[in-house]
């Protein structure tokens, strides 16, 4: 479907007709609608209605204002994974995300300079191989999580002081602004992407696509040095499959997470060897469960009582990305190395520290300037309290010994840039000591696992609007 067709009268009429069908289907009385399992039908319907909405608004805006200030965004990411050895059993799983949104420049309508409204809807669907066949708690499909259709982002962003100060607030998430990396598009593992998994295991750091109230401020101390800080509502109440992002109440929140970063960054345009270095941390004021004891300081596995409620924890990190080879400054054929180190400062947690390191080679063979080779290795080291809890749970079920104190995950990928809008990325993973957090009472360790995967990304907006 070419959306340029929808800018003429007949095309706009077709888009409105499609929207009416979507509205009619959505408003059909519940007693006539039988619940169905989420498969390919749901995302296709959501996608069709989303395309109709974009088409209709695009047609109207194109007719009234050829220089429309709305930038439409739409993409689809799919990630398949097959466990060929180790873990619980052999098998496959697929997860995907349909993303539809827009960045709306408010200058033409309201005369607000440098101010943009971000709107995003997502439909996530499918299953996690880690849950169904590997048996560990760290997914090899980073697109998994928040499996339904929801409003993911509705925020306003502006810049002040000639661009030195960036401000954003609204319904959003912490992990798209802190501890993220553009290099994550070259990987599939959730151990490293979209963010180091440690921050989600040791805090209530909010994550895409489950939005809550939040805001951030980024001040550029110079053209290369910045200070970045934010405050985000704890969002675990909105992670249920029945939540669709329109419950904006704060009554179930138990606190906030506040990240802060000091960074140094250059760009491809200003530096032959672009780089990014950051140090920072976070404070989490929210409630969480102790990893071992109940409210009487006894192991909860033994007492049978609930784990003791705790409040307040913090952590720190350092990270870098550095281009180390770039033969031609006129292209982006290059070799980038990167690394992250995170650890907790206060509170009770399941992990003591986390490390990762990797590389991305952009430009592989002759004529393949945008193909990539990527490799990443992650190391998660667990706390004594978490390991003791698992030892006790194993013993209660008749097992012996303590699970491994760490989990190491590796991924090797090759990305094929088919054209400007489609990318295909086969990958292979090796997991040493798959963790036991998803089933603490497992009586024996899982075997190391080999996984093969396939990620593909489609820029729907580029395909449809150009």
C-alpha positions in Angstrom: 0.0 0.0 0.0 1.4 3.4 -1.0 0.1 6.2 1.3 0.6 8.8 -1.5 -2.4 7.3 -3.1 -4.4 8.1 0.1 -3.7 11.8 -0.3 -6.1 12.1 -3.2 -9.9 12.2 -2.7 -10.7 8.6 -3.4 -7.7 7.4 -1.3 -8.8 9.5 1.6 -12.3 8.1 1.3 -10.9 4.6 1.4 -8.9 5.4 4.5 -12.0 6.7 6.2 -14.0 3.6 5.2 -11.3 1.4 6.7 -11.3 3.4 9.9 -15.1 3.0 10.2 -14.6 -0.7 9.9 -12.0 -0.7 12.7 -14.3 1.4 14.9 -17.2 -0.9 14.3 -15.2 -4.0 15.1 -13.9 -2.3 18.3 -17.3 -1.2 19.4 -19.0 -4.6 18.8 -20.8 -5.7 22.0 -18.7 -7.9 24.2 -21.2 -10.7 24.3 -20.7 -11.2 20.5 -16.9 -11.2 20.7 -15.3 -14.4 21.8 -11.8 -14.1 23.3 -9.1 -15.5 21.1 -5.5 -16.3 21.8 -3.1 -13.6 20.6 -1.4 -14.8 17.4 -0.8 -13.2 14.0 -4.5 -12.0 13.7 -4.4 -9.5 16.5 -1.2 -7.6 15.4 -2.5 -7.7 11.8 -5.8 -6.1 12.8 -4.0 -3.5 15.0 -1.6 -2.8 12.2 -4.3 -2.4 9.6 -6.3 0.0 11.8 -3.1 1.9 12.6 -2.2 2.2 8.9 -5.8 3.4 8.3 -5.4 6.1 11.0 -2.0 7.2 9.7 -3.4 7.2 6.1 -6.4 9.2 7.0 -4.5 11.9 8.9 -1.7 11.9 6.3 -4.3 12.5 3.6 -5.9 15.3 5.5 -2.7 17.0 6.5 -1.3 16.6 3.0 -4.3 18.3 1.4 -4.4 21.2 3.9 -0.7 21.6 4.4 1.8 20.2 1.9 4.6 21.0 4.3 3.1 19.0 7.2 5.1 19.1 10.4 4.0 15.6 11.4 6.7 12.9 11.1 5.0 9.5 10.9 6.8 6.5 12.5 6.0 2.9 11.9 8.0 -0.3 12.1 7.8 -4.0 12.7 10.5 -6.1 14.5 10.3 -9.9 14.6 12.6 -12.2 16.6 12.6 -16.0 16.3 14.7 -18.3 18.4 15.3 -22.1 18.5 16.9 -24.0 21.3 19.0 -26.7 19.6 20.9 -28.0 22.6 20.7 -27.7 26.4 18.2 -25.9 28.6 14.9 -27.7 29.3 14.1 -29.0 25.9 14.5 -28.4 22.2 11.9 -26.0 20.6 11.2 -22.7 19.1 9.5 -19.4 19.9 8.6 -16.2 18.1 8.0 -12.7 19.4 7.3 -9.5 17.6 6.4 -5.8 17.9 4.4 -3.6 15.7 5.1 0.1 16.4 3.1 3.0 15.1 3.6 6.6 16.2 4.3 10.2 15.3 6.5 13.2 16.2 4.4 16.3 16.0 6.1 19.7 15.7 4.1 22.3 17.5 5.7 25.3 15.9 3.3 25.7 12.9 0.1 25.3 15.0 1.1 27.0 18.3 4.2 28.9 17.4 6.2 26.9 20.0 9.7 26.7 18.7 11.8 23.5 19.2 8.8 21.6 20.8 7.7 18.2 19.7 4.9 15.8 21.0 5.9 12.1 20.8 3.0 9.6 20.4 3.6 5.9 20.1 1.4 2.8 20.1 2.8 -0.8 20.2 1.4 -4.3 19.8 3.7 -6.9 21.2 2.9 -10.6 20.6 4.4 -14.0 20.7 6.4 -16.1 23.3 9.8 -16.1 24.9 12.1 -19.1 24.3 13.6 -18.6 27.7 10.2 -19.3 29.3 9.1 -22.1 27.1 12.2 -24.1 26.3 15.5 -22.8 27.9 14.2 -22.4 31.5 16.2 -19.3 32.5 14.9 -15.8 33.2 17.0 -13.8 30.8 15.5 -13.8 27.3 17.2 -14.2 24.0 14.5 -12.1 22.4 14.7 -8.5 23.5 11.4 -7.6 21.9 9.5 -9.8 24.4 7.6 -8.1 27.3 4.4 -6.1 27.6 2.6 -8.6 25.3 -0.5 -6.6 24.2 -1.6 -3.4 22.4 -1.0 -0.2 24.4 -0.2 3.5 24.3 3.5 3.4 24.9 4.5 7.0 24.8 2.7 10.4 25.0 5.1 13.1 25.9 6.2 16.6 25.1 9.8 17.5 24.5 11.4 20.9 24.1 14.8 22.6 24.0 15.8 25.9 25.6 18.9 28.0 25.9 19.8 27.6 22.2 19.7 23.9 22.5 21.7 23.5 25.6 18.8 22.3 27.7 16.5 19.4 26.7 13.3 18.8 28.6 10.8 16.0 28.3 7.7 15.0 30.4 4.6 12.9 30.1 3.8 9.2 29.6 7.1 7.6 28.9 9.8 5.1 30.1 13.2 5.5 31.6 15.1 2.9 29.4 14.7 4.8 26.1 16.7 7.8 27.6 19.1 6.1 30.0 21.5 3.1 29.6 20.4 2.6 26.0 22.5 2.3 22.9 22.0 2.5 19.1 24.2 -0.6 18.9 21.3 -2.7 20.3 19.7 -2.8 16.8 22.5 -5.2 15.9 21.7 -7.8 18.6 18.7 -9.9 19.8 19.7 -10.9 23.3 17.9 -9.3 26.2 20.9 -9.7 28.5 22.5 -6.6 26.8 19.7 -5.0 24.8 17.7 -2.9 24.9 19.6 -2.2 28.2 21.9 -4.1 30.5 19.5 -6.5 32.3 21.0 -5.8 35.7 19.2 -2.5 36.1 15.8 -4.2 35.8 16.7 -7.0 38.2 17.9 -4.6 40.9 15.4 -1.8 40.5 11.9 -0.9 39.2 13.5 1.0 36.3 10.6 1.5 33.8 10.9 -0.2 30.4 9.4 0.0 27.0 6.6 -0.5 26.1 5.0 -0.1 29.6 4.7 3.7 30.1 4.1 5.7 33.3 4.6 9.3 34.3 8.1 10.5 33.9 10.4 13.4 33.0 14.0 14.1 32.2 16.4 17.1 31.8 19.6 17.0 29.8 22.0 20.0 30.0 25.0 20.2 27.6 27.8 21.7 29.6 29.8 22.0 26.4 29.3 20.7 22.8 30.5 17.2 24.0 29.8 17.0 27.8 26.3 16.6 29.3 24.5 16.0 32.5 21.3 14.0 32.2 18.8 13.3 35.0 15.2 12.0 35.2 12.4 10.9 37.5 10.1 8.1 36.6 7.1 6.6 38.3 7.3 2.9 39.3 5.2 1.2 36.7 4.8 -2.5 37.7 1.0 -2.0 38.2 0.8 -1.4 34.4 2.7 -4.5 33.3 -0.4 -6.8 33.3 -1.7 -8.0 29.9 -5.0 -6.3 30.5 -3.4 -2.8 30.7 -3.4 -0.7 27.5 -1.6 2.4 28.6 -4.6 4.6 29.3 -4.7 4.2 33.0 -2.9 7.3 34.1 -3.6 7.0 37.8 -0.8 7.0 40.3 -2.7 5.3 43.1 -0.9 1.9 42.7 2.6 3.4 42.5 5.0 2.8 45.4 7.6 5.4 44.4 10.0 6.6 41.7 13.2 5.7 40.1 15.7 8.6 39.5 18.6 8.0 37.1 21.5 10.4 36.6 24.3 10.4 34.0 27.4 12.4 33.3 28.5 11.8 29.7 31.0 12.7 27.0 29.9 12.2 23.4 31.0 13.0 19.8 29.4 12.3 16.5 30.2 10.9 13.1 30.2 14.4 11.7 32.6 15.9 14.3 35.0 13.1 15.0 36.7 10.5 12.8 36.4 8.1 15.7 33.1 8.8 17.4 32.9 7.9 21.1 30.5 7.9 24.1 31.6 7.6 27.7 29.2 7.7 30.7 29.2 7.3 34.4 26.1 7.4 36.5 23.7 5.7 38.8 20.1 5.5 40.0 18.0 5.6 43.2 14.9 3.5 43.5 12.5 4.6 46.2 9.9 1.9 45.5 8.8 -1.3 47.3 10.2 -4.7 46.5 10.6 -8.2 48.0 13.6 -9.3 49.9 15.4 -12.1 47.9 15.7 -14.4 51.0 13.9 -13.7 54.3 10.4 -13.1 55.6 9.4 -10.3 58.0 10.7 -12.4 60.9 14.2 -12.7 59.4 13.7 -16.4 58.5 14.1 -17.9 55.1 10.8 -17.5 53.4 11.2 -20.8 51.5 11.3 -22.6 54.9 8.7 -20.6 56.8 6.2 -20.5 54.0 5.6 -16.8 54.6 5.8 -14.0 52.1 9.2 -12.5 51.4 9.8 -9.4 53.6 8.9 -6.1 51.9 11.8 -3.7 51.4 12.0 -0.2 50.3 14.8 1.8 48.7 17.9 0.7 46.7 20.5 2.2 44.4 23.2 1.4 41.9 26.0 2.8 39.8 27.3 2.2 36.3 30.1 3.1 33.8 29.9 2.4 30.1 31.6 3.3 26.8 31.3 3.0 23.0 34.4 3.8 20.9 35.0 3.6 17.2 38.6 2.2 16.9 38.9 1.8 13.2 37.4 3.9 10.4 39.5 3.6 7.2 37.5 6.3 5.3 36.1 9.3 7.1 33.6 9.8 4.3 31.8 6.5 5.1 30.7 4.7 8.3 32.6 1.5 7.6 34.1 1.0 11.0 34.8 -1.1 14.0 33.2 -0.1 17.3 34.0 -1.7 20.7 31.8 -1.2 23.8 31.4 -2.2 27.4 29.2 -1.8 30.5 29.8 -2.4 34.2 26.9 -2.1 36.8 26.7 -2.9 40.5 24.4 -2.1 43.4 25.2 0.4 46.2 22.3 -0.2 48.7 19.3 -2.4 49.3 18.8 -6.1 48.9 19.1 -7.6 45.4 19.4 -10.8 43.4 22.6 -9.7 41.6 25.9 -8.3 42.9 27.2 -7.0 39.6 27.0 -7.2 35.8 29.6 -6.9 33.0 29.3 -6.9 29.2 31.7 -6.3 26.3 31.4 -6.5 22.6 32.1 -5.2 19.1 30.2 -4.2 16.0 31.9 -4.2 12.6 30.0 -2.0 10.1 30.8 -2.7 6.5 31.8 -6.3 5.9 32.5 -7.3 2.3 33.0 -5.2 -0.8 29.8 -3.4 -1.6 28.2 -4.3 1.8 28.8 -1.0 3.6 25.8 -1.3 5.8 26.0 -5.0 6.7 27.3 -5.7 10.2 29.0 -8.3 12.3 28.3 -8.1 16.0 29.5 -10.0 19.1 28.5 -9.4 22.7 29.2 -11.3 26.0 27.4 -10.7 29.2 28.2 -11.8 32.8 25.7 -11.7 35.6 26.9 -12.5 39.2 24.3 -13.4 41.7 24.1 -12.3 45.4 24.7 -14.7 48.3 21.1 -14.2 49.4 19.6 -15.1 46.1 21.8 -18.2 45.9 20.9 -19.3 49.4 17.2 -18.9 48.6 17.6 -21.2 45.5 19.7 -23.7 47.5 16.9 -24.0 50.1 14.2 -24.2 47.5 16.1 -27.0 45.7 16.6 -28.9 49.0 12.9 -28.6 49.8 12.2 -30.5 46.6 14.8 -33.2 47.3 17.7 -31.8 45.4 21.2 -31.1 46.6 23.8 -28.4 46.0 23.7 -24.7 45.1 23.0 -23.4 41.6 25.9 -21.7 39.8 26.8 -18.2 41.1 26.7 -16.6 37.6 25.3 -16.8 34.1 27.3 -16.0 31.0 25.5 -15.3 27.7 27.1 -14.7 24.3 25.7 -13.7 20.9 27.2 -13.6 17.4 25.1 -11.9 14.7 25.4 -11.0 11.0 23.1 -8.2 9.8 22.1 -8.0 6.1 20.8 -4.6 5.0 18.5 -5.7 2.2 17.5 -2.1 1.3 16.9 1.2 3.0 13.9 -0.2 4.9 14.5 -3.9 5.5 17.1 -5.6 7.6 17.6 -9.4 8.3 19.9 -10.6 11.1 20.6 -14.3 11.8 22.3 -14.9 15.1 23.6 -17.6 17.4 23.7 -17.7 21.2 25.5 -19.7 23.8 24.4 -19.7 27.4 26.6 -21.0 30.2 24.8 -21.9 33.5 21.2 -21.0 32.6 19.9 -19.3 35.7 17.2 -20.8 38.0 15.2 -17.7 38.9 12.2 -18.7 36.9 12.0 -22.0 38.8 13.9 -21.7 42.1 12.9 -25.2 43.2 14.5 -27.0 40.2 16.4 -30.0 41.6 19.3 -29.9 39.2 21.2 -27.5 37.0 20.2 -27.0 33.3 22.7 -27.9 30.7 24.4 -25.1 28.8 22.3 -24.0 25.8 22.9 -23.3 22.1 20.3 -21.1 20.4 19.9 -20.0 16.8 17.8 -16.9 16.1 16.6 -14.6 13.3 15.8 -11.0 13.7 14.2 -8.8 11.0 13.3 -5.2 11.1 11.0 -3.4 8.6 10.7 0.4 8.4 7.0 0.5 7.5 6.9 4.3 7.5 9.8 4.4 5.0 8.1 1.8 2.8 4.6 3.4 2.9 5.3 7.1 3.0 8.2 7.5 0.6 
